[in-house]
Amino acid sequence: MKPSSVIRRAITSLMIPAAVVALASCGSDTTSSGAARLSILLKDAPGDVQQAVVTISQIYLQGSGGRIVLRNDPVTVDLLRLADTTATLVSDAEVPAGSYSQLRFVITGAYLAVENSQGGTDVFASSPDYEGLPSGTTPTGVLRMPSLAQSGLKVNLPGGSVAVNGGEKVLVVDFDVSQSFGHEAGASGQWVMHPVVKATDFALTGSLAVTLTAGQGITFPQVNNTTLTLGDFTAVITASDGTTSSKALTDDGSGNFGASFRYLAPGDYTVTFTAPTGVTFTTDPAVPAPATVSSDATTTAAFTLTGVSVAP
């Protein structure tokens, strides 16, 4: 029996500890009703299972707003491999405001590789010509997937439903491989897929807006024969687990320079800046400086450049 794997992904996909497959689709960076991110958290797998490969052809939410498709292009993943890595399937999908009761995965193909009594491998596939099969593989038997390609795998959401009213939202989905595949009753030798999946949490991410303005009397020096600007600075944030993210400062069109970090796990961060090689600077408040990100909110961390120079 493989032990449960835990991978922490800060927002991610989902700010919650677990082995993950981040799920989400294409969407713009600016959303009007909230950006949903979903993760599949892989738990214990059966000891004799070597591969559990599925093709997910569509992912959608079902609720008062009808069917909201998050992903509509097929993706094939080995669920067991997700214990050691993170794969993004859906990202920043825009979800209209409303109440949603189910997340559904339309699974159109799968195969299971299991160890047999002779120490070899038997392969059970949803179809002999399933495209996800390794080249040259002839299935030993059938893997049945009752209704998964039609109505889809239904995942009930926490509390029966979740309300989407704006902001960035994160849904954690737990796919328990150890209970999702088993021998079909009787002596058919077939396997059947009855996925055990549940939504374990629904969280709101936050944003951090970092700004840097030039203090009174600041004169920018020359760097490589070019006058330094605030646009040459980079904002760097560090989460409590040591994860860092950086963005170059950009002008918002009115002379204000800043960087926006979206989809952050709520918690404590530190903010600092970097500048071109040879440039030293001071800010008020001094960096690195703390910043606390709250769920479903934007935290502003404003700094003033109080001194800047270039080493001779």
Phi, psi and omega in degrees: 000124179283140179290156176298137180256142181233120176236129179264127177236114182277112197038077175165185248348016146170028162054012184231138183294137174162165174284128192231154164236109182284129182248131173182174187235195179276139178199162180284164181287339178249122182240152181266340187228001179120139180253119182268135173234138183232149177227144171261123180259119184271128179253204184302139175251152178299145185298328184267001178273126181260328177213145174222092187257132179228150173250116179261116184266337179204145176230128179211159174260145179237128179187204184298334179273009182086207180268121178248108183282125179264329177211136184230010176244135186299144174220137181248127182225149172265110185300327181292326180292340182289349178290339185242000182212172180237127179238131180269120179254329180218137181214126173059041177286131180281128182240119180299153178302141180160185179248132183236135185251338183218146167250135182232139176246120175272112184254113187258357178190156180193158168214155182233128175251122183232152178283133180263178186292341179269002181088001177269197183236131172254141181242127178244123186235154179292337179204145179300334181249027177303127187294340181280351179293140175301147181304132177084003182274128174253118183300142176284325182201193187256139170251112181273142179229078185305116172065003184291335179272349181258282182280343178087164175284121184264126178243113178287140184273159184305134178072010180093331178193159176232145180261132176249112184238006182129167182086177180265126185243148182230130179243129177258127181242132184254115180255107183268096183296327185297338181246006188262348180228142178197164177294140176288145180301145181097193185251028184287338183078000180278160172248157180228144180254113174235081188303133173259103185226138176216150175274121188261341181197156179222113188234159175255130175274174178232178179231155178230117179257115181256129179235151177222123178241153179278129179289166181299132177084002180290129174245124183278132181280174175272136175231115182055045177067016177232136180290128179296146174226169176298335178292349177271358179265152178237133176272137180231126176244146180232126179280169182297337179270006178093353179292133181243155176215141183226148177214137176292143178288139179233154180277129180279005179103347180243015179090000178266129182253138180192181178216139180248125178253115184256164175059047179263144174292135176304140181152191184266137179228163169241147182240136173214181179227154170239155180225169179304154180307132178094349181267129173245150184204164174229153180225163173232118356293161181293147177253152002288144182236147181282152174211136180249123180264129178255156180291144176055038181208158175252122177265134178255129176242104186257133181229151176242131177283117184257347179193145179206138180207166179239133181297138181292000000 
